[in-house]
Amino acid sequence: MSRAEQKAHTRQRILEGSGRAFRKGGYAGTGVDALAKEAGVTSGAFYVHFDSKGEAFRESLKQGMADLREGILYFQAQHGHAWWPEFIRFYLSVKRTCDLSEGCTLQTMPIEVSRSDLASRTAFEIALREVAQAVVDGPASPHAPRGVDAACAALASLVGAVTLARAVESAAFADQIAGATELALLGPLRSE
């Protein structure tokens, strides 16, 4: 591996570690030392790749939203006509129950973004618009949103459901929240 490749690999490792740390601990609850530790590097190595915690936050935010967009494109490619129901079910199950550090940036980071600087909020808005457009541009699928407004409403419903389900103690109530949201977004689907 060349020196440039090694540097790019280390930067990506720091970016991924920072994303996990921010999703789990939030911006204020996560210092540079924790970001470096999550990536398996020293704090000095962190500063070789990022000027500040804020820059790492913004870049990990963009990476997380790009990962969500890529996930949507994956569901579209893998499931064709059934992509939207499959994505909804995945999000309301796997993304609701995984470790918070592996959760979806769209669900875990918006409060942190709202407290952050203009550059981070702008980056989030651009990425959210790209995610919504990816939903709209997907293949025809039962109950899939047909416009950006509808896609944002559906994404907000998913995020809200996962957030509420993660916050309650009762597994039965968490399942009830997820089930009600699935029904609201998909209606009573016939077999596909």
PyMOL commands that set and color helices and strands:
alter all, ss='L'
color gray80, all
select helices_A, chain A and resi 3-25+32-39+43-49+53-97+100-102+105-108+110-114+118-137+148-167+171-186
alter helices_A, ss='H'
color red, helices_A
deselect
rebuild
show_as cartoon
